[in-house]
Amino acid sequence: MAGGLNVTFHEPLGVVAVIAPWNFPMPIAAWGTAPALAAGNAVVLKPAETTPLTALRLAELALEAGLPEGLFQVLPGAGPVAGAALVEHPGVAKVVFTGSTAVGKGIMAKCAEGVKRVTLELGGKSPNIVFADADIERAAAAAPGSFLDNTGQDCCARSRILVQRGVYDRFMELLAPAVTSFAVGDPADPATAMGPLISAAQRERVRSYVPEDAPAAIRGEAPKGKGFWYPATVLEATGQGDRAAVEEIFGPVAVVLPFEDEADAVRLANATDYGLSGSIWTRDVGRAVRVSRAVAAGNLSVNSHSSVRYATPFGGYKQSGLGRELGPDALTAFTETKNVFISTEEQ
């Protein structure tokens, strides 16, 4: 530039704390840890209390692969103890947290005290929008997997199914057999599509959203034996304000709501505090683009339910989080930007 040479550096932050969840303990730990290490940082990984073993194994493999000892460490422990210690420690330059919105707010507040960088991937209540011009058979067949995968313990679960009124009855007719035929059983069986919930406490949380007299449009079967089983359940909401229609359940439960037109679909899709993911089913490319731009969510799929693609950015709007992970800019999130100007003019 005029008068000299200007260089911009991306420098490592230092120590990064990665606090991983229990629902996808290996991949989420990896996609926080790997770019932080690649950018030149040290990492302390705090796994969820219920799933520490995959993180410990990941650290063993890192040593076997030749990573210098101490550069990547795993700190198992309770969130209010081990997690809080990492968040509050002055030697930690950045916190990467995946988990509930309530806990994420607390972490963000603590990080603010030290102006500490933070990436948050929090809750979701994602819409699955089905327009009348869509391939209804395909949309109905794909819907169960969008909220039953990982037994619904997925922040990207499409747990609000919005269906245009003109095809609502037909969609529900097709959805029922698709849900009830979803294979529930032993996770070790390759034929199984859905296993049990992680704990008794999680099962009770899911049950609290589905009272015995709830208008369940579709209810699947679940084994009676060992395991925290809960059947696949589809509710017909009596209104957008229903608790099950606006809060994250984190279980195999979806709520179906009818909509009138495109504007109504967008209104319902955005009538939530979350904005992580979502799907749009239509044959109209123009509508797909318009609705994708209008829905406040960080990751949308048209005629599919894909959410996490390692080569593209992942993260949410509103209370679904802050910042982006994955994609081509993943390393940048773990660096500090420094600009240096070197004068070449004679003194």
Disulfide bonds with the S-S distance in Angstrom:
none
